[in-house]
Amino acid sequence: MGSVQISVKLDDKPGSLAEFTKMLNDSNIHIRSITVSQIPGLVLFLVDKTDECIQLLKEKGYEFTAKDVIAVLLPNNPSSSLEIEHVAEVLGTSSVNIDFLYSTHVKNSHLVIIHVDDSEKARQVLKDKGIYLCERDFL
């Protein structure tokens, strides 16, 4: 398994996100990427301690899901856009569907986070094309 994205449903009211991130920080769980969705209250994030985060969410009674995602290292220069195009092309020509994709910045590196319909196949075809994948411990 590669990286894991956690999605949690928060109350759609002021202060909910601050309360949630404080809980993670107080538990020494560091957010590496976060997206607040247009869907009210839906927050998507990557953390440095996935297993501990999942356990904390269970203990606190949060409704959440955890999905295997692929993290692709992008060059830190203008060719990042070309690399995203290349990744999409490699997956598309290999009949791997991209469910969602977003970019983030972790440890001075640019990453694109991808969820696909067939993670094993996607990882293999990306590696075969020389595309560098970051593993879970990178976060």
C-alpha positions in Angstrom: 0.0 0.0 0.0 1.2 3.5 -0.8 -0.1 6.7 0.8 -3.5 6.8 2.5 -5.9 9.7 2.1 -8.4 10.1 4.9 -11.8 11.8 4.3 -13.8 13.0 7.3 -17.2 14.6 7.6 -17.2 17.6 10.0 -20.0 19.7 11.1 -20.6 22.5 8.5 -20.2 25.4 10.9 -17.6 27.9 11.9 -14.8 26.5 14.1 -15.3 22.8 13.2 -12.1 22.7 11.1 -10.1 24.5 13.8 -11.3 22.1 16.4 -10.5 19.1 14.3 -7.0 20.2 13.3 -6.3 21.1 17.0 -7.2 17.6 18.0 -4.7 16.2 15.4 -2.0 18.6 16.4 -2.6 17.9 20.2 -2.1 14.2 19.3 1.1 14.9 17.5 -0.4 13.9 14.1 0.8 16.3 11.4 -1.2 17.2 8.4 0.8 16.9 5.1 -2.0 17.9 2.8 -5.5 19.1 3.3 -8.5 19.9 1.0 -11.8 21.3 2.2 -14.4 20.1 -0.3 -17.3 22.0 -1.8 -19.4 19.3 -0.3 -20.3 20.8 3.1 -18.1 19.5 5.9 -16.0 17.1 3.8 -12.3 17.3 4.5 -9.7 15.3 2.7 -6.2 15.0 4.1 -2.9 13.1 4.3 -1.0 12.8 7.6 2.4 11.6 8.8 0.9 9.0 11.2 -2.0 7.4 9.3 -2.6 4.4 11.7 -2.6 6.6 14.8 -4.9 9.1 13.0 -7.4 6.4 12.1 -7.4 5.1 15.7 -8.0 8.6 17.0 -10.9 9.1 14.7 -12.4 5.8 15.7 -12.0 6.7 19.4 -13.5 10.2 18.9 -16.5 8.8 16.9 -15.7 10.6 13.6 -17.3 9.3 10.4 -14.4 8.8 8.0 -13.0 6.7 5.1 -9.4 5.8 4.2 -8.4 5.3 0.6 -5.2 4.1 -0.9 -3.7 6.8 -3.1 -0.6 7.1 -5.3 1.8 9.9 -4.6 3.9 10.9 -7.6 7.0 13.1 -7.2 7.0 16.1 -9.5 10.0 18.1 -10.6 10.4 21.4 -8.8 10.4 23.4 -12.0 8.1 24.4 -14.9 8.1 20.9 -16.3 5.7 19.8 -13.5 2.8 20.5 -15.8 4.3 18.2 -18.5 4.9 15.5 -15.9 1.2 15.6 -14.8 0.3 15.3 -18.5 2.7 12.3 -18.8 1.2 10.6 -15.7 -2.4 11.0 -17.0 -1.3 9.8 -20.5 0.4 6.7 -19.1 -2.6 5.8 -16.9 -5.1 6.5 -19.7 -3.3 4.4 -22.3 -3.1 1.6 -19.8 -6.8 1.7 -19.2 -6.5 2.9 -15.6 -9.2 5.5 -14.7 -8.3 8.4 -12.5 -11.0 8.9 -9.9 -9.5 12.1 -8.5 -6.2 13.9 -8.5 -4.8 16.9 -6.7 -1.3 18.4 -6.1 0.4 19.2 -2.8 3.7 20.2 -1.4 5.4 17.9 1.2 8.9 18.2 2.6 10.0 20.7 -0.1 8.7 18.4 -2.8 5.9 18.8 -5.2 3.5 15.8 -5.4 0.5 14.8 -7.3 -1.9 12.6 -5.3 -4.0 10.2 -7.4 -6.8 7.8 -6.7 -7.4 5.3 -9.4 -9.7 2.3 -10.1 -6.8 -0.2 -10.0 -3.9 0.9 -7.7 -1.7 -2.2 -8.3 -1.8 -1.8 -12.1 -1.3 1.9 -11.9 1.7 1.6 -9.7 3.3 -0.9 -12.0 2.7 1.0 -15.2 4.0 4.2 -13.7 7.1 2.5 -12.4 7.7 0.8 -15.7 7.7 4.3 -17.3 10.2 5.6 -14.8 7.8 7.7 -12.9 8.9 8.1 -9.3 6.3 7.1 -6.7 6.6 8.2 -3.1 5.8 5.7 -0.5 3.7 6.2 2.7 6.8 6.8 4.9 7.7 9.8 2.8 4.9 11.8 4.3 
